[in-house]
Amino acid sequence: MNGKELQQTAAEFAEGLPGTALEHPFGPEWDVHKVRGKVFMLMTDVTGEPLVILKSAPDEAVALRAQHAEITPGYHMNKRHWITLHGGDSLDRALVEELVTDSYRLVVAGLPKARQPVDPATYDRGDRAPR
């Protein structure tokens, strides 16, 4: 999947997650996807290539970077807790959607229970209505 397809897939999927909003607090070159005011995904082309930046559990981030050359430490983010996706052959729609869901769930889990739009322990793609 090339970089533009990567960003399009991630954005379309993120828009369908409960309680999310797209904002541009850093200017028009940064798409910032939030759940209840907390960032779970960023997208930009400021480096000259399309990037998707997601939150990830530290052990999962290490494993993903070892398995996929297209996954690197988070661009302009904490390198332990964030990953960057670059376009490439080892990333497909299912993996991108899974990584967006994981990022979303990690952020939702950090919200006060009353503000959580879903139960992060049980929410997954299967909870969403089919497209």
VMD Tcl script that draws the C-alpha trace (Angstrom):
set ca {
  {0.00 0.00 0.00}
  {1.48 3.35 -0.96}
  {1.63 6.27 1.47}
  {-1.51 8.04 0.23}
  {-3.51 4.78 0.37}
  {-2.14 4.23 3.88}
  {-3.36 7.64 5.04}
  {-6.72 7.25 3.31}
  {-7.30 3.81 4.85}
  {-6.31 5.02 8.34}
  {-8.43 8.19 8.10}
  {-11.54 6.42 6.83}
  {-11.27 3.81 9.55}
  {-10.61 6.35 12.32}
  {-13.66 8.40 11.31}
  {-15.88 5.40 12.07}
  {-14.65 4.95 15.64}
  {-17.01 6.14 18.41}
  {-16.36 9.54 19.99}
  {-13.65 10.66 17.55}
  {-12.95 14.04 15.97}
  {-10.52 15.36 13.38}
  {-8.69 18.56 14.33}
  {-5.83 20.68 12.96}
  {-4.21 22.24 16.07}
  {-0.73 22.27 14.47}
  {-1.83 23.74 11.15}
  {-3.33 22.32 7.95}
  {-0.38 20.00 7.28}
  {-1.22 17.87 10.35}
  {-4.44 15.81 10.65}
  {-4.91 15.04 14.35}
  {-7.50 12.40 15.24}
  {-8.71 12.52 18.83}
  {-11.05 10.53 21.02}
  {-12.71 12.68 23.67}
  {-9.97 15.29 23.28}
  {-6.99 12.90 23.44}
  {-4.77 12.19 20.42}
  {-4.71 8.63 19.08}
  {-3.54 9.23 15.48}
  {-1.66 11.90 13.55}
  {-1.09 12.14 9.81}
  {1.24 14.44 7.90}
  {3.34 14.82 4.77}
  {5.80 17.33 6.30}
  {8.75 14.96 5.83}
  {8.07 14.67 2.12}
  {6.27 11.34 2.46}
  {2.83 10.46 3.84}
  {3.05 9.28 7.46}
  {0.57 7.83 9.95}
  {1.58 8.07 13.62}
  {-0.16 5.84 16.18}
  {0.06 5.02 19.87}
  {1.34 1.51 20.62}
  {2.13 -0.57 23.69}
  {5.95 -0.52 24.07}
  {6.44 -4.29 23.67}
  {4.11 -4.35 20.68}
  {5.96 -1.41 19.10}
  {9.28 -3.26 19.33}
  {7.78 -6.38 17.72}
  {6.11 -4.38 14.94}
  {9.33 -2.55 14.10}
  {11.17 -5.89 13.95}
  {8.57 -7.40 11.60}
  {7.92 -4.44 9.28}
  {10.49 -2.12 7.71}
  {7.61 0.34 7.15}
  {7.07 0.77 10.90}
  {9.50 3.05 12.72}
  {9.55 4.90 16.08}
  {6.97 7.70 16.40}
  {7.88 10.79 14.41}
  {8.05 13.77 16.84}
  {6.51 11.59 19.57}
  {7.69 9.42 22.47}
  {9.64 6.66 20.71}
  {8.56 3.96 23.21}
  {4.83 4.61 23.02}
  {4.29 5.75 19.43}
  {5.00 4.25 16.00}
  {5.10 5.72 12.50}
  {3.71 3.88 9.49}
  {5.27 4.51 6.08}
  {3.84 3.23 2.81}
  {5.16 -0.16 1.75}
  {4.47 -3.72 0.73}
  {4.15 -5.31 4.19}
  {1.27 -3.06 5.27}
  {-2.22 -4.03 4.20}
  {-5.69 -2.72 5.05}
  {-6.29 -5.28 7.82}
  {-3.03 -4.45 9.61}
  {-3.58 -0.69 9.34}
  {-7.11 -1.03 10.73}
  {-5.83 -3.24 13.55}
  {-3.10 -0.72 14.47}
  {-5.56 2.20 14.40}
  {-7.93 0.22 16.65}
  {-5.10 -0.64 19.06}
  {-4.07 3.02 19.28}
  {-7.68 4.09 19.87}
  {-8.18 1.47 22.60}
  {-4.95 2.48 24.38}
  {-6.07 6.11 24.51}
  {-9.65 5.23 25.53}
  {-8.27 3.08 28.37}
  {-6.54 6.18 29.76}
  {-9.75 8.20 29.89}
  {-11.92 8.37 33.02}
  {-14.51 5.59 32.80}
  {-17.40 8.07 32.49}
  {-15.76 9.60 29.37}
  {-14.96 6.32 27.59}
  {-17.15 5.96 24.46}
  {-16.52 2.17 24.49}
  {-15.12 -0.44 26.86}
  {-11.46 -0.61 25.79}
  {-11.09 -4.13 27.19}
  {-13.69 -5.56 24.84}
  {-13.94 -3.13 21.90}
  {-12.60 -4.30 18.56}
  {-13.45 -4.00 14.90}
  {-16.23 -6.56 15.29}
  {-18.21 -4.06 17.38}
  {-18.58 -1.73 14.41}
  {-21.42 -1.85 11.96}
  {-20.37 -3.20 8.56}
  {-19.57 -0.63 5.87}
}
mol new
graphics top color blue
foreach p $ca { graphics top sphere $p radius 0.5 }
foreach p [lrange $ca 0 end-1] q [lrange $ca 1 end] { graphics top cylinder $p $q radius 0.2 }
display resetview
